[in-house]
Amino acid sequence: MYGQGMPCPYNSNTYSLHSMEKIIEHEGTVIKNENGHIAVSIISQTACAGCHAKSACNLSDSTEKIIEIHSADKVTIGQKVMIIGNQTQNNKAVLLAYILPVIIIITILAVTVSITKNEALAGFLSILFLIIYFISLRAFNDRLKKTFSFKIETINH
């Protein structure tokens, strides 16, 4: 049964037995381990990247992502590991990276145009506030790293 700690055969998601919260797993390769600061390379693929006809199609896409993890686990460079996060972290990341910026743009555009009737000013202020928002996120990078923590498990082949 897939809802009780067993992986679904169609994706890399499982559910925690304790909280029934969705767990997200990605297999990766350790590329750096310096005093508990571990960097893992994962290959993020679109749904069609594993398709047998991908060579005849231009829609397939896969990109390498580097995940930084602070862990005391003993892993070596080149070792295959499983990166484990949860759905709550994923939802928070989507909110911060996509949803809030869109809300900022729409709000600034609507308020500025309704007050000033100047679309150029509205566009400029929207971009300005968006830049300020992302600079603020960057300023809180250390705090965000603590919020978005991942676990690492070695894969035994």
C-alpha atoms as an extended CHARMM CRD file, in Angstrom:
* protein
*
       157  EXT
         1         1  MET       CA              0.0000000000        0.0000000000        0.0000000000  PROA      1               0.0000000000
         2         2  TYR       CA              1.5960000000        3.3110000000       -1.0920000000  PROA      2               0.0000000000
         3         3  GLY       CA              0.4000000000        5.5100000000        1.8070000000  PROA      3               0.0000000000
         4         4  GLN       CA              2.3350000000        3.6280000000        4.4750000000  PROA      4               0.0000000000
         5         5  GLY       CA              6.0080000000        4.3380000000        3.8820000000  PROA      5               0.0000000000
         6         6  MET       CA              6.1340000000        2.4600000000        0.5810000000  PROA      6               0.0000000000
         7         7  PRO       CA              7.2770000000        4.2640000000       -2.5550000000  PROA      7               0.0000000000
         8         8  CYS       CA              4.8200000000        4.7160000000       -5.3660000000  PROA      8               0.0000000000
         9         9  PRO       CA              6.1490000000        2.9840000000       -8.5170000000  PROA      9               0.0000000000
        10        10  TYR       CA              5.2910000000        6.0310000000      -10.6530000000  PROA      10              0.0000000000
        11        11  ASN       CA              7.3620000000        8.6660000000       -8.8480000000  PROA      11              0.0000000000
        12        12  SER       CA              9.9740000000        9.0870000000       -6.1270000000  PROA      12              0.0000000000
        13        13  ASN       CA              7.5160000000       10.1880000000       -3.4500000000  PROA      13              0.0000000000
        14        14  THR       CA              6.7440000000        8.3000000000       -0.2650000000  PROA      14              0.0000000000
        15        15  TYR       CA              4.7310000000        9.1120000000        2.8130000000  PROA      15              0.0000000000
        16        16  SER       CA              6.0360000000        9.3400000000        6.3520000000  PROA      16              0.0000000000
        17        17  LEU       CA              4.5110000000        6.7780000000        8.7060000000  PROA      17              0.0000000000
        18        18  HSD       CA              4.5010000000        9.2270000000       11.6120000000  PROA      18              0.0000000000
        19        19  SER       CA              2.9620000000       12.3450000000       10.1550000000  PROA      19              0.0000000000
        20        20  MET       CA              1.5280000000       11.1260000000        6.8410000000  PROA      20              0.0000000000
        21        21  GLU       CA              3.3760000000       14.0290000000        5.2660000000  PROA      21              0.0000000000
        22        22  LYS       CA              4.5660000000       13.5170000000        1.7290000000  PROA      22              0.0000000000
        23        23  ILE       CA              8.3040000000       12.8700000000        1.5030000000  PROA      23              0.0000000000
        24        24  ILE       CA             10.2140000000       13.8300000000       -1.6390000000  PROA      24              0.0000000000
        25        25  GLU       CA             13.3300000000       11.8500000000       -2.5470000000  PROA      25              0.0000000000
        26        26  HSD       CA             15.9630000000       12.3860000000       -5.2330000000  PROA      26              0.0000000000
        27        27  GLU       CA             18.9240000000       10.1960000000       -5.9870000000  PROA      27              0.0000000000
        28        28  GLY       CA             22.1920000000       12.0460000000       -6.4090000000  PROA      28              0.0000000000
        29        29  THR       CA             25.9660000000       11.8390000000       -6.3480000000  PROA      29              0.0000000000
        30        30  VAL       CA             28.1900000000       13.4220000000       -3.6980000000  PROA      30              0.0000000000
        31        31  ILE       CA             30.5040000000       15.9440000000       -5.3610000000  PROA      31              0.0000000000
        32        32  LYS       CA             31.9400000000       17.6020000000       -2.2300000000  PROA      32              0.0000000000
        33        33  ASN       CA             32.3000000000       16.7840000000        1.4570000000  PROA      33              0.0000000000
        34        34  GLU       CA             34.1680000000       19.3170000000        3.5660000000  PROA      34              0.0000000000
        35        35  ASN       CA             33.6640000000       19.0400000000        7.3300000000  PROA      35              0.0000000000
        36        36  GLY       CA             29.9840000000       18.1770000000        7.1380000000  PROA      36              0.0000000000
        37        37  HSD       CA             29.2130000000       20.5450000000        4.2660000000  PROA      37              0.0000000000
        38        38  ILE       CA             28.0830000000       18.1150000000        1.5940000000  PROA      38              0.0000000000
        39        39  ALA       CA             27.2400000000       19.0430000000       -1.9890000000  PROA      39              0.0000000000
        40        40  VAL       CA             25.1520000000       16.5580000000       -3.9550000000  PROA      40              0.0000000000
        41        41  SER       CA             24.4870000000       16.6980000000       -7.6870000000  PROA      41              0.0000000000
        42        42  ILE       CA             21.0090000000       15.6140000000       -8.7430000000  PROA      42              0.0000000000
        43        43  ILE       CA             19.6060000000       15.3880000000      -12.2320000000  PROA      43              0.0000000000
        44        44  SER       CA             16.1850000000       17.0040000000      -12.4310000000  PROA      44              0.0000000000
        45        45  GLN       CA             14.1710000000       15.6800000000      -15.3540000000  PROA      45              0.0000000000
        46        46  THR       CA             10.8950000000       16.5960000000      -16.9480000000  PROA      46              0.0000000000
        47        47  ALA       CA              8.2850000000       13.8690000000      -17.2030000000  PROA      47              0.0000000000
        48        48  CYS       CA              9.2470000000       13.0920000000      -20.7790000000  PROA      48              0.0000000000
        49        49  ALA       CA             13.0170000000       12.9190000000      -20.1600000000  PROA      49              0.0000000000
        50        50  GLY       CA             12.7690000000        9.1890000000      -19.5100000000  PROA      50              0.0000000000
        51        51  CYS       CA             10.6250000000        8.5420000000      -22.5860000000  PROA      51              0.0000000000
        52        52  HSD       CA             11.9580000000        6.0780000000      -25.1540000000  PROA      52              0.0000000000
        53        53  ALA       CA             11.1900000000        8.5510000000      -27.9740000000  PROA      53              0.0000000000
        54        54  LYS       CA             13.0120000000       11.5080000000      -26.4140000000  PROA      54              0.0000000000
        55        55  SER       CA             15.7410000000       11.4990000000      -29.0620000000  PROA      55              0.0000000000
        56        56  ALA       CA             13.1190000000       12.2840000000      -31.7080000000  PROA      56              0.0000000000
        57        57  CYS       CA             11.5230000000       14.9950000000      -29.5970000000  PROA      57              0.0000000000
        58        58  ASN       CA             12.8300000000       18.4070000000      -28.5910000000  PROA      58              0.0000000000
        59        59  LEU       CA             10.6480000000       18.6140000000      -25.4790000000  PROA      59              0.0000000000
        60        60  SER       CA             12.7630000000       16.4200000000      -23.1750000000  PROA      60              0.0000000000
        61        61  ASP       CA             14.8120000000       18.2990000000      -20.6200000000  PROA      61              0.0000000000
        62        62  SER       CA             17.0980000000       17.4290000000      -17.7630000000  PROA      62              0.0000000000
        63        63  THR       CA             19.2360000000       19.7720000000      -15.6920000000  PROA      63              0.0000000000
        64        64  GLU       CA             21.8410000000       19.2520000000      -13.0100000000  PROA      64              0.0000000000
        65        65  LYS       CA             21.1560000000       20.8460000000       -9.6400000000  PROA      65              0.0000000000
        66        66  ILE       CA             23.5570000000       21.1030000000       -6.7230000000  PROA      66              0.0000000000
        67        67  ILE       CA             22.0130000000       20.6290000000       -3.2760000000  PROA      67              0.0000000000
        68        68  GLU       CA             24.0010000000       21.7070000000       -0.2160000000  PROA      68              0.0000000000
        69        69  ILE       CA             23.4310000000       19.6910000000        2.9350000000  PROA      69              0.0000000000
        70        70  HSD       CA             24.9010000000       20.0650000000        6.4060000000  PROA      70              0.0000000000
        71        71  SER       CA             25.3010000000       16.5790000000        7.8130000000  PROA      71              0.0000000000
        72        72  ALA       CA             27.6680000000       14.5360000000        9.9490000000  PROA      72              0.0000000000
        73        73  ASP       CA             27.0710000000       11.4850000000        7.7320000000  PROA      73              0.0000000000
        74        74  LYS       CA             30.2120000000        9.8140000000        6.4500000000  PROA      74              0.0000000000
        75        75  VAL       CA             29.9330000000        9.9780000000        2.6780000000  PROA      75              0.0000000000
        76        76  THR       CA             32.6310000000       10.0250000000        0.0420000000  PROA      76              0.0000000000
        77        77  ILE       CA             32.8950000000       11.9150000000       -3.2190000000  PROA      77              0.0000000000
        78        78  GLY       CA             31.2530000000        9.9270000000       -6.0090000000  PROA      78              0.0000000000
        79        79  GLN       CA             28.9930000000        7.9980000000       -3.6370000000  PROA      79              0.0000000000
        80        80  LYS       CA             25.3240000000        7.5840000000       -4.5970000000  PROA      80              0.0000000000
        81        81  VAL       CA             22.9630000000        9.0090000000       -1.9690000000  PROA      81              0.0000000000
        82        82  MET       CA             19.2740000000        9.7440000000       -1.5130000000  PROA      82              0.0000000000
        83        83  ILE       CA             18.2950000000       13.3650000000       -0.7450000000  PROA      83              0.0000000000
        84        84  ILE       CA             15.1570000000       13.5240000000        1.3840000000  PROA      84              0.0000000000
        85        85  GLY       CA             12.9000000000       16.5410000000        1.8620000000  PROA      85              0.0000000000
        86        86  ASN       CA              9.2270000000       17.0340000000        2.5710000000  PROA      86              0.0000000000
        87        87  GLN       CA              6.2740000000       18.5050000000        0.7180000000  PROA      87              0.0000000000
        88        88  THR       CA              5.9340000000       21.3840000000        3.2080000000  PROA      88              0.0000000000
        89        89  GLN       CA              9.4200000000       22.6270000000        2.2810000000  PROA      89              0.0000000000
        90        90  ASN       CA              8.5670000000       22.2840000000       -1.3900000000  PROA      90              0.0000000000
        91        91  ASN       CA              5.3590000000       24.2900000000       -0.9820000000  PROA      91              0.0000000000
        92        92  LYS       CA              7.1900000000       27.0260000000        0.9290000000  PROA      92              0.0000000000
        93        93  ALA       CA              9.8530000000       27.2530000000       -1.7870000000  PROA      93              0.0000000000
        94        94  VAL       CA              7.1970000000       27.5650000000       -4.5080000000  PROA      94              0.0000000000
        95        95  LEU       CA              5.4670000000       30.2920000000       -2.4910000000  PROA      95              0.0000000000
        96        96  LEU       CA              8.6820000000       32.2990000000       -2.0180000000  PROA      96              0.0000000000
        97        97  ALA       CA             10.0620000000       31.8390000000       -5.5310000000  PROA      97              0.0000000000
        98        98  TYR       CA              6.9480000000       32.0500000000       -7.6960000000  PROA      98              0.0000000000
        99        99  ILE       CA              3.6660000000       32.9440000000       -6.0220000000  PROA      99              0.0000000000
       100       100  LEU       CA              4.7380000000       35.9500000000       -3.9040000000  PROA      100             0.0000000000
       101       101  PRO       CA              6.6490000000       37.6120000000       -6.7760000000  PROA      101             0.0000000000
       102       102  VAL       CA              3.5860000000       37.3410000000       -9.0330000000  PROA      102             0.0000000000
       103       103  ILE       CA              1.3800000000       38.7780000000       -6.2840000000  PROA      103             0.0000000000
       104       104  ILE       CA              3.8560000000       41.6470000000       -5.8200000000  PROA      104             0.0000000000
       105       105  ILE       CA              3.8860000000       42.4540000000       -9.5410000000  PROA      105             0.0000000000
       106       106  ILE       CA              0.1030000000       42.3470000000       -9.9210000000  PROA      106             0.0000000000
       107       107  THR       CA             -0.5210000000       44.3660000000       -6.7580000000  PROA      107             0.0000000000
       108       108  ILE       CA              2.0040000000       47.0980000000       -7.5840000000  PROA      108             0.0000000000
       109       109  LEU       CA              0.7520000000       47.3000000000      -11.1720000000  PROA      109             0.0000000000
       110       110  ALA       CA             -2.9110000000       47.5540000000      -10.1350000000  PROA      110             0.0000000000
       111       111  VAL       CA             -2.3790000000       50.0690000000       -7.3370000000  PROA      111             0.0000000000
       112       112  THR       CA             -0.0200000000       52.2990000000       -9.3240000000  PROA      112             0.0000000000
       113       113  VAL       CA             -2.1790000000       52.3450000000      -12.4680000000  PROA      113             0.0000000000
       114       114  SER       CA             -5.3500000000       53.0330000000      -10.4710000000  PROA      114             0.0000000000
       115       115  ILE       CA             -3.7130000000       55.9290000000       -8.5990000000  PROA      115             0.0000000000
       116       116  THR       CA             -1.4960000000       57.5070000000      -11.2690000000  PROA      116             0.0000000000
       117       117  LYS       CA             -2.9310000000       56.1750000000      -14.5930000000  PROA      117             0.0000000000
       118       118  ASN       CA              0.7240000000       55.8970000000      -15.6730000000  PROA      118             0.0000000000
       119       119  GLU       CA              1.4680000000       52.4060000000      -17.0200000000  PROA      119             0.0000000000
       120       120  ALA       CA              5.1970000000       53.0790000000      -17.5020000000  PROA      120             0.0000000000
       121       121  LEU       CA              5.5480000000       54.1000000000      -13.8480000000  PROA      121             0.0000000000
       122       122  ALA       CA              3.5380000000       51.0500000000      -12.7890000000  PROA      122             0.0000000000
       123       123  GLY       CA              5.8340000000       48.7450000000      -14.7670000000  PROA      123             0.0000000000
       124       124  PHE       CA              8.9500000000       50.4170000000      -13.3840000000  PROA      124             0.0000000000
       125       125  LEU       CA              7.7260000000       50.2000000000       -9.7650000000  PROA      125             0.0000000000
       126       126  SER       CA              6.7060000000       46.5550000000      -10.2140000000  PROA      126             0.0000000000
       127       127  ILE       CA             10.1780000000       45.6390000000      -11.4180000000  PROA      127             0.0000000000
       128       128  LEU       CA             11.7900000000       47.7520000000       -8.6920000000  PROA      128             0.0000000000
       129       129  PHE       CA              9.7820000000       46.0590000000       -5.9250000000  PROA      129             0.0000000000
       130       130  LEU       CA             10.5370000000       42.6620000000       -7.4570000000  PROA      130             0.0000000000
       131       131  ILE       CA             14.2600000000       43.4070000000       -7.3750000000  PROA      131             0.0000000000
       132       132  ILE       CA             13.9680000000       44.5470000000       -3.7550000000  PROA      132             0.0000000000
       133       133  TYR       CA             12.0630000000       41.3500000000       -2.9180000000  PROA      133             0.0000000000
       134       134  PHE       CA             14.7330000000       39.0660000000       -4.3940000000  PROA      134             0.0000000000
       135       135  ILE       CA             17.5510000000       41.0670000000       -2.7840000000  PROA      135             0.0000000000
       136       136  SER       CA             15.7230000000       40.6230000000        0.5360000000  PROA      136             0.0000000000
       137       137  LEU       CA             15.5120000000       36.8700000000       -0.0480000000  PROA      137             0.0000000000
       138       138  ARG       CA             19.2420000000       36.8160000000       -0.7540000000  PROA      138             0.0000000000
       139       139  ALA       CA             19.9120000000       38.7840000000        2.4410000000  PROA      139             0.0000000000
       140       140  PHE       CA             18.0850000000       36.1040000000        4.4490000000  PROA      140             0.0000000000
       141       141  ASN       CA             19.8950000000       33.2850000000        2.6280000000  PROA      141             0.0000000000
       142       142  ASP       CA             21.4290000000       31.8280000000        5.8130000000  PROA      142             0.0000000000
       143       143  ARG       CA             18.0660000000       31.7490000000        7.5940000000  PROA      143             0.0000000000
       144       144  LEU       CA             16.4030000000       30.1850000000        4.5570000000  PROA      144             0.0000000000
       145       145  LYS       CA             19.0870000000       27.4860000000        4.4030000000  PROA      145             0.0000000000
       146       146  LYS       CA             18.1190000000       26.4690000000        7.9370000000  PROA      146             0.0000000000
       147       147  THR       CA             14.4300000000       26.3980000000        6.9770000000  PROA      147             0.0000000000
       148       148  PHE       CA             15.0500000000       24.2630000000        3.9000000000  PROA      148             0.0000000000
       149       149  SER       CA             17.0260000000       21.4190000000        5.3910000000  PROA      149             0.0000000000
       150       150  PHE       CA             17.4470000000       18.0840000000        3.6710000000  PROA      150             0.0000000000
       151       151  LYS       CA             18.4560000000       14.7030000000        4.9880000000  PROA      151             0.0000000000
       152       152  ILE       CA             20.8770000000       12.4000000000        3.2700000000  PROA      152             0.0000000000
       153       153  GLU       CA             20.8750000000        8.6010000000        3.1940000000  PROA      153             0.0000000000
       154       154  THR       CA             23.4780000000        6.4110000000        1.6040000000  PROA      154             0.0000000000
       155       155  ILE       CA             22.3720000000        3.9870000000       -1.0790000000  PROA      155             0.0000000000
       156       156  ASN       CA             23.7430000000        0.4860000000       -0.6940000000  PROA      156             0.0000000000
       157       157  HSD       CA             24.0570000000       -1.3410000000       -3.9920000000  PROA      157             0.0000000000
